[in-house]
């Protein structure tokens, strides 16, 4: 899949900075900034957003996901969508700009389709899971379990959390990592897991084995970090 991303912000610097950050984690994904007005002031530009959507929807595109910052940026994006050649291929994500963009970029890098990329961005809104009451009676065991020790120096910070959540978003699986939802970048970051922490992973669903291989490779490689 080749899903592209467009960032609509009131500030050109914010849009460009968010794109620069996300590109560090998704070097093969086309991410386009559309920030500020045409003359460089704070605000949004319908023309800028339309141009970014047109470029993103070019040859090889498997869909476009748009992330925005404040209210009028959403309205500008919606207006630009009305002029898109194929509006059905463009999805607007309701997600925090930076966190959502990072999660979306990682999902796109992993080959997820446009809807899964959008869902990865929106998953960062999920609140931390409430403690579950002890189950009564028979409880279905997970399809796969494993323990992985964090080896990278910085532990579970934004980049590893985004890689985990983004990669899992394109799989048919439910994953719990030390009680946190594996598809939620926010919950994973809230684990605050430093180097040496053992991650107890439980996975259920058709892609349980695939998810374990993916997670094992990520954690054991230090998420590509020292």
Rosetta blueprint (number, residue, H / E / L):
1 X L
2 X L
3 X L
4 X E
5 X E
6 X E
7 X E
8 X E
9 X E
10 X L
11 X L
12 X H
13 X H
14 X H
15 X H
16 X H
17 X H
18 X H
19 X H
20 X H
21 X H
22 X H
23 X H
24 X L
25 X L
26 X L
27 X L
28 X L
29 X L
30 X L
31 X E
32 X E
33 X E
34 X E
35 X E
36 X L
37 X L
38 X L
39 X L
40 X L
41 X L
42 X L
43 X L
44 X L
45 X L
46 X H
47 X H
48 X H
49 X H
50 X H
51 X H
52 X H
53 X H
54 X H
55 X H
56 X H
57 X L
58 X L
59 X L
60 X L
61 X L
62 X L
63 X L
64 X E
65 X E
66 X E
67 X E
68 X E
69 X L
70 X L
71 X H
72 X H
73 X H
74 X H
75 X H
76 X H
77 X H
78 X H
79 X H
80 X H
81 X H
82 X H
83 X L
84 X L
85 X L
86 X L
87 X H
88 X H
89 X H
90 X E
91 X E
92 X E
93 X L
94 X L
95 X L
96 X L
97 X H
98 X H
99 X H
100 X H
101 X H
102 X H
103 X H
104 X H
105 X H
106 X H
107 X H
108 X H
109 X H
110 X L
111 X L
112 X L
113 X L
114 X H
115 X H
116 X H
117 X H
118 X H
119 X H
120 X H
121 X H
122 X H
123 X H
124 X H
125 X H
126 X L
127 X L
128 X L
129 X L
130 X L
131 X L
132 X L
133 X L
134 X L
135 X L
136 X L
137 X L
138 X L
139 X L
140 X L
141 X L
142 X L
143 X L
144 X E
145 X E
146 X E
147 X E
148 X E
149 X E
150 X L
151 X L
152 X L
153 X L
154 X L
155 X L
156 X L
157 X L
158 X H
159 X H
160 X H
161 X H
162 X H
163 X H
164 X H
165 X H
166 X H
167 X H
168 X H
169 X H
170 X L
171 X L
172 X L
173 X L
174 X E
175 X E
176 X E
177 X E
178 X L
179 X L
180 X E
181 X E
182 X L
183 X L
184 X L
185 X H
186 X H
187 X H
188 X H
189 X H
190 X H
191 X L
192 X L
193 X L
194 X L
195 X L
196 X L
197 X L
198 X E
199 X E
200 X E
201 X E
202 X E
203 X E
204 X E
205 X L
206 X L
207 X L
208 X H
209 X H
210 X H
211 X H
212 X H
213 X H
214 X H
215 X H
216 X H
217 X H
218 X H
219 X H
220 X H
221 X L
222 X H
223 X H
224 X H
225 X L
226 X L
